[in-house]
Amino acid sequence: MLTATALVILGAASALFFLSRSNTNAPILESPADSARIPGTANGIPVTFTWSHGFGTLENRYPRRVTHFVVCVLQAGQECAWPGTFPANDSRQPLLVWTATAESLQRTPVGLPQGAVEIYRPRFPTLDRPYQYTFTPPAAIAASTSGQRLRWTAGACNGELNANCRFAAARAMRLFGEVNLNAIEAANSAFGDPLLLQEDAIASNTGVSDSGEFETEIRIWEILLNPSNPAQVRTDIDSSDFNDDTLVVLKNGKRVPRRDVPRDDAGQFDPATIVGIFKAGGHEQAETDVYPNLEPGQSGISVAQISFAVTPPLPRRFAISFVLDPGGEIPESDETDNSLAERSNRFQ
């Protein structure tokens, strides 16, 4: 039987335990993964957020129980916070913010080593059990965010006040609507003395959403002319003049060794797919740039340029190759039409 003194000591220890407890721990973000690229449509981009939360940590062994979660989508310079924390028009205000009670969210128990729950919970019955939480916003995120560099995070709160919340470090993500970057043509013009050649990569966006910012890569490769008829470009890749390592510029914008040129079952290649044969030691140039955006339906837009002086000996001719979004950063409805190569005018 406990004495009155023992009861007082236990009561004081219990009170000290509750008084010493810290705010709840920050969630552990799970999905979308860091730097995720999420496709959608012109009507919006559906995103589901998941994180795990529960028990204590070495840094915070006795956290208070979570009552609410905050989920934010952020632009540069913004911070996640309980709604109303920042005054109206404050630059830190999240682009999007949602709150939900912990009990209202879909959740599943987090698997733990056998015996962990049985050992931990009897000792700390007031601590949250670990769960994976899932939150899907009530409406798809607006397609106007397409292409923007955003971040997302979640915060766990033990009360409807920002001071009672702990937020996970935000993760980068990019959302995309129905975008289709299309390489249309390479336009070339020459002017000045000495002669300056300028090549323009002409593109369009045949999708129904803004592309957002994308990278461009444009190259110039000098190609071989027929010695007996300089008006002709050589495409006779199977000539004994060449071997399997000879570099060939294809219509799809790639430069490949002869061995990798596509052929039919009879081993024949389609001459229409050959822009030219790379002239070893000839002029070669590359430039990478960033284009801000193409709006839906924009067509015939010069998104990249490259220029150089055409010097003797003449005549000379070049393959102009360009690629839109070479790193594949933008999910598109058609990923096969982002590059091409064409021949320049002949200079003599």
C-alpha positions as CSV (number, residue, x, y, z in Angstrom):
1,M,0.0,0.0,0.0
2,L,1.3,3.4,-1.0
3,T,1.9,5.9,1.7
4,A,0.7,9.5,1.5
5,T,4.3,10.6,1.0
6,A,4.8,8.1,-1.9
7,L,1.6,9.4,-3.5
8,V,2.8,13.0,-3.3
9,I,6.1,12.0,-4.8
10,L,4.4,10.1,-7.7
11,G,2.0,13.0,-8.2
12,A,4.9,15.5,-8.3
13,A,6.8,13.3,-10.8
14,S,3.8,13.0,-13.0
15,A,3.2,16.7,-12.9
16,L,6.8,17.3,-13.7
17,F,6.6,14.9,-16.7
18,F,3.7,16.7,-18.2
19,L,5.1,20.2,-17.5
20,S,8.4,19.3,-19.1
21,R,7.0,17.9,-22.3
22,S,7.9,19.8,-25.4
23,N,5.8,20.6,-28.5
24,T,5.1,17.7,-30.8
25,N,7.9,16.6,-33.2
26,A,8.0,17.7,-36.9
27,P,6.6,15.2,-39.4
28,I,9.0,13.1,-41.5
29,L,8.1,13.9,-45.2
30,E,7.7,10.9,-47.5
31,S,5.9,11.9,-50.7
32,P,6.3,13.7,-53.1
33,A,10.0,12.9,-53.0
34,D,12.5,15.8,-53.0
35,S,12.7,17.5,-56.5
36,A,9.6,15.5,-57.7
37,R,8.1,16.4,-61.1
38,I,4.4,15.9,-61.0
39,P,2.3,16.0,-64.2
40,G,-1.3,17.1,-64.5
41,T,-3.7,18.7,-67.0
42,A,-4.9,22.1,-67.9
43,N,-7.7,21.7,-65.4
44,G,-5.3,21.3,-62.5
45,I,-2.6,19.1,-61.0
46,P,-3.7,16.6,-58.4
47,V,-1.1,16.0,-55.6
48,T,-1.3,13.7,-52.6
49,F,1.1,14.4,-49.7
50,T,2.2,11.7,-47.2
51,W,4.4,11.9,-44.1
52,S,4.9,9.9,-40.9
53,H,4.7,11.1,-37.3
54,G,4.7,9.6,-33.8
55,F,6.6,8.6,-30.6
56,G,9.5,10.6,-29.4
57,T,13.0,11.2,-30.8
58,L,16.4,11.4,-29.1
59,E,16.2,15.2,-29.3
60,N,12.6,15.3,-28.0
61,R,11.7,12.2,-26.0
62,Y,8.4,13.3,-24.5
63,P,6.5,15.4,-27.1
64,R,2.9,16.5,-26.7
65,R,0.3,14.7,-28.7
66,V,-0.4,16.0,-32.2
67,T,-3.9,17.5,-32.7
68,H,-3.5,19.1,-36.1
69,F,-1.4,19.1,-39.2
70,V,-0.5,22.0,-41.6
71,V,0.4,21.3,-45.2
72,C,1.9,24.1,-47.4
73,V,3.0,24.7,-51.0
74,L,5.6,27.4,-51.1
75,Q,7.1,29.8,-53.6
76,A,10.6,31.3,-53.1
77,G,10.8,33.3,-49.9
78,Q,7.6,31.9,-48.4
79,E,7.2,30.0,-45.1
80,C,4.8,27.4,-43.9
81,A,2.7,28.6,-40.9
82,W,-0.7,28.1,-39.3
83,P,-3.2,30.2,-41.3
84,G,-3.4,33.8,-40.0
85,T,0.1,33.8,-38.7
86,F,1.3,36.4,-41.2
87,P,-0.5,39.7,-41.9
88,A,-2.3,40.1,-45.2
89,N,0.1,40.7,-48.2
90,D,3.1,39.5,-46.2
91,S,5.7,38.0,-48.6
92,R,6.1,35.0,-46.3
93,Q,2.4,34.0,-46.7
94,P,2.3,30.4,-48.2
95,L,1.0,30.1,-51.8
96,L,-1.3,27.3,-50.5
97,V,-2.0,26.2,-47.0
98,W,-4.4,23.6,-45.5
99,T,-5.0,22.4,-42.0
100,A,-6.7,19.2,-40.8
101,T,-7.1,17.4,-37.4
102,A,-4.9,14.4,-37.0
103,E,-7.9,12.2,-36.4
104,S,-9.6,13.3,-39.7
105,L,-6.7,12.2,-41.9
106,Q,-6.3,8.8,-43.5
107,R,-3.6,7.1,-41.6
108,T,-2.0,3.7,-41.3
109,P,0.3,2.3,-38.5
110,V,4.0,2.5,-39.2
111,G,5.6,-0.9,-39.0
112,L,8.1,-1.2,-36.1
113,P,10.4,-3.9,-34.9
114,Q,8.7,-6.6,-32.9
115,G,8.1,-5.6,-29.3
116,A,8.9,-1.9,-29.8
117,V,5.3,-0.8,-29.4
118,E,4.7,-3.2,-26.5
119,I,7.8,-1.8,-24.7
120,Y,7.4,1.9,-25.5
121,R,3.7,2.4,-25.0
122,P,3.3,1.0,-21.5
123,R,6.1,3.4,-20.3
124,F,4.8,6.4,-22.3
125,P,1.1,5.8,-22.8
126,T,0.4,9.5,-23.6
127,L,2.7,9.6,-26.6
128,D,1.4,9.3,-30.2
129,R,1.7,6.0,-31.9
130,P,3.6,6.2,-35.2
131,Y,1.4,6.5,-38.3
132,Q,1.8,7.3,-41.9
133,Y,-0.6,10.2,-42.8
134,T,-2.1,10.9,-46.2
135,F,-3.6,14.2,-47.3
136,T,-5.1,15.0,-50.7
137,P,-6.1,18.7,-51.1
138,P,-9.9,19.1,-51.7
139,A,-9.2,20.4,-55.3
140,A,-6.3,20.0,-57.8
141,I,-3.6,22.6,-57.6
142,A,-4.2,25.3,-60.3
143,A,-2.4,24.8,-63.6
144,S,-1.1,28.3,-63.3
145,T,1.6,26.9,-61.1
146,S,2.8,24.8,-64.0
147,G,6.6,25.0,-64.4
148,Q,7.2,26.9,-61.2
149,R,9.9,25.8,-58.8
150,L,7.9,25.2,-55.7
151,R,8.5,23.5,-52.3
152,W,6.1,21.6,-50.0
153,T,6.2,20.8,-46.3
154,A,4.0,19.7,-43.4
155,G,3.9,20.8,-39.8
156,A,2.6,18.9,-36.7
157,C,0.8,21.0,-34.1
158,N,-0.5,20.4,-30.6
159,G,-2.9,23.3,-30.8
160,E,-4.3,25.8,-33.3
161,L,-1.3,28.2,-32.9
162,N,1.8,28.5,-35.0
163,A,4.0,28.4,-31.8
164,N,2.6,24.9,-31.1
165,C,3.7,23.6,-34.6
166,R,6.9,22.0,-35.7
167,F,7.6,22.0,-39.5
168,A,9.7,19.6,-41.6
169,A,12.4,21.0,-43.9
170,A,10.6,21.8,-47.2
171,R,11.1,19.7,-50.3
172,A,11.4,21.0,-53.8
173,M,8.8,20.0,-56.4
174,R,7.6,21.1,-59.8
175,L,4.1,20.8,-61.1
176,F,3.2,20.6,-64.8
177,G,0.0,20.8,-66.7
178,E,-0.6,19.4,-70.2
179,V,2.5,20.8,-71.9
180,N,4.1,19.8,-75.2
181,L,7.3,21.5,-76.4
182,N,7.8,20.9,-80.1
183,A,10.9,21.6,-82.1
184,I,9.7,23.1,-85.4
185,E,12.7,24.2,-87.4
186,A,16.1,25.7,-87.4
187,A,16.2,29.0,-89.2
188,N,19.4,30.5,-90.4
189,S,20.5,33.9,-91.6
190,A,23.8,35.4,-92.7
191,F,24.9,39.0,-92.6
192,G,27.9,41.3,-92.3
193,D,31.5,41.2,-93.5
194,P,33.1,38.9,-92.5
195,L,30.1,36.7,-92.9
196,L,28.3,36.0,-89.6
197,L,25.9,33.0,-89.5
198,Q,23.1,33.1,-87.0
199,E,21.0,30.0,-86.3
200,D,17.7,30.2,-84.4
201,A,15.9,27.3,-82.8
202,I,12.2,27.7,-83.5
203,A,9.7,26.0,-81.2
204,S,6.1,25.8,-80.1
205,N,4.0,24.6,-77.2
206,T,1.1,22.6,-78.6
207,G,-0.2,21.8,-75.1
208,V,-2.9,23.5,-73.2
209,S,-0.8,24.7,-70.2
210,D,2.1,27.1,-69.9
211,S,5.4,25.4,-70.2
212,G,7.2,27.3,-67.5
213,E,10.9,27.8,-67.7
214,F,12.9,25.3,-69.7
215,E,16.5,24.7,-70.9
216,T,17.6,24.8,-74.5
217,E,20.6,23.3,-76.1
218,I,21.7,24.3,-79.6
219,R,24.7,22.9,-81.6
220,I,26.5,23.5,-84.9
221,W,28.4,20.8,-86.6
222,E,30.2,21.2,-89.9
223,I,29.3,18.5,-92.4
224,L,31.0,17.1,-95.4
225,L,30.4,18.2,-99.0
226,N,30.8,16.1,-102.1
227,P,34.3,17.0,-103.4
228,S,33.2,16.5,-107.0
229,N,29.9,18.5,-106.5
230,P,30.1,20.9,-103.5
231,A,26.4,21.7,-103.9
232,Q,25.7,18.3,-102.5
233,V,25.9,17.2,-98.9
234,R,27.4,13.7,-98.4
235,T,24.9,11.2,-96.9
236,D,26.6,8.0,-98.3
237,I,27.5,6.7,-94.9
238,D,28.3,3.2,-96.2
239,S,31.0,4.5,-98.5
240,S,34.5,2.9,-98.0
241,D,35.6,6.4,-97.0
242,F,34.0,5.8,-93.6
243,N,34.0,3.3,-90.8
244,D,31.7,2.4,-87.9
245,D,33.1,5.2,-85.8
246,T,32.3,7.9,-88.4
247,L,29.9,10.4,-86.8
248,V,26.5,11.0,-88.5
249,V,24.1,13.8,-87.8
250,L,20.5,12.5,-87.8
251,K,17.3,14.4,-88.5
252,N,16.2,13.7,-84.9
253,G,19.0,16.0,-83.7
254,K,21.4,13.3,-82.5
255,R,25.0,12.8,-83.6
256,V,25.8,9.1,-83.5
257,P,28.5,6.7,-84.8
258,R,27.6,5.0,-88.1
259,R,27.0,1.7,-86.3
260,D,24.0,3.3,-84.4
261,V,22.2,4.7,-87.5
262,P,18.8,3.0,-87.6
263,R,18.4,0.5,-90.4
264,D,15.6,-1.8,-91.7
265,D,15.6,-5.6,-91.6
266,A,17.6,-5.6,-94.8
267,G,20.3,-3.4,-93.3
268,Q,19.4,-0.4,-95.3
269,F,19.2,3.1,-93.8
270,D,16.7,5.9,-94.9
271,P,18.7,8.7,-96.6
272,A,16.0,11.2,-95.5
273,T,17.0,10.6,-91.9
274,I,20.6,11.7,-92.5
275,V,21.4,15.4,-92.2
276,G,25.1,15.0,-92.9
277,I,28.3,13.4,-92.0
278,F,30.4,15.2,-89.4
279,K,33.6,16.8,-90.8
280,A,36.4,15.8,-88.4
281,G,38.3,18.9,-87.4
282,G,35.6,21.2,-88.8
283,H,33.7,23.9,-86.9
284,E,31.8,22.6,-83.9
285,Q,30.0,24.8,-81.4
286,A,27.4,24.4,-78.6
287,E,25.4,26.7,-76.4
288,T,23.0,26.0,-73.5
289,D,20.5,28.6,-72.3
290,V,17.2,29.0,-70.4
291,Y,14.0,30.2,-72.0
292,P,11.4,31.7,-69.6
293,N,8.2,30.0,-70.9
294,L,6.0,29.2,-73.9
295,E,2.3,29.9,-73.4
296,P,-0.3,27.4,-74.6
297,G,-0.5,27.5,-78.4
298,Q,2.5,29.7,-78.9
299,S,4.2,28.8,-82.1
300,G,7.1,29.8,-84.3
301,I,9.0,31.3,-81.4
302,S,12.8,31.6,-81.4
303,V,13.9,30.1,-78.1
304,A,17.7,29.9,-78.7
305,Q,20.3,31.4,-80.9
306,I,23.9,30.6,-81.8
307,S,26.1,32.5,-84.2
308,F,29.7,32.4,-85.6
309,A,31.8,33.8,-88.4
310,V,32.0,31.7,-91.6
311,T,35.6,32.0,-92.7
312,P,37.5,30.5,-95.7
313,P,38.2,28.0,-97.0
314,L,34.7,27.9,-98.7
315,P,32.3,26.4,-99.6
316,R,31.1,25.2,-96.2
317,R,27.9,23.8,-94.8
318,F,26.6,23.0,-91.3
319,A,24.1,20.9,-89.4
320,I,22.1,22.8,-86.8
321,S,20.8,20.7,-84.0
322,F,18.7,21.7,-81.0
323,V,17.0,20.1,-78.1
324,L,14.2,21.6,-75.9
325,D,14.3,20.5,-72.3
326,P,17.4,18.3,-72.8
327,G,17.3,17.2,-69.1
328,G,13.7,16.0,-69.3
329,E,12.7,18.3,-66.5
330,I,9.2,19.0,-67.9
331,P,6.7,16.1,-68.1
332,E,5.1,16.4,-71.6
333,S,2.2,14.8,-73.4
334,D,4.7,13.9,-76.2
335,E,8.4,13.5,-75.4
336,T,9.4,12.5,-78.9
337,D,9.3,15.9,-80.7
338,N,11.7,18.0,-78.6
339,S,14.7,17.8,-81.0
340,L,15.7,18.0,-84.6
341,A,18.6,18.9,-86.9
342,E,18.6,20.7,-90.3
343,R,21.2,21.9,-92.8
344,S,22.3,25.5,-93.0
345,N,22.5,27.3,-96.3
346,R,25.7,26.6,-98.3
347,F,28.3,29.3,-98.0
348,Q,30.7,29.9,-100.8
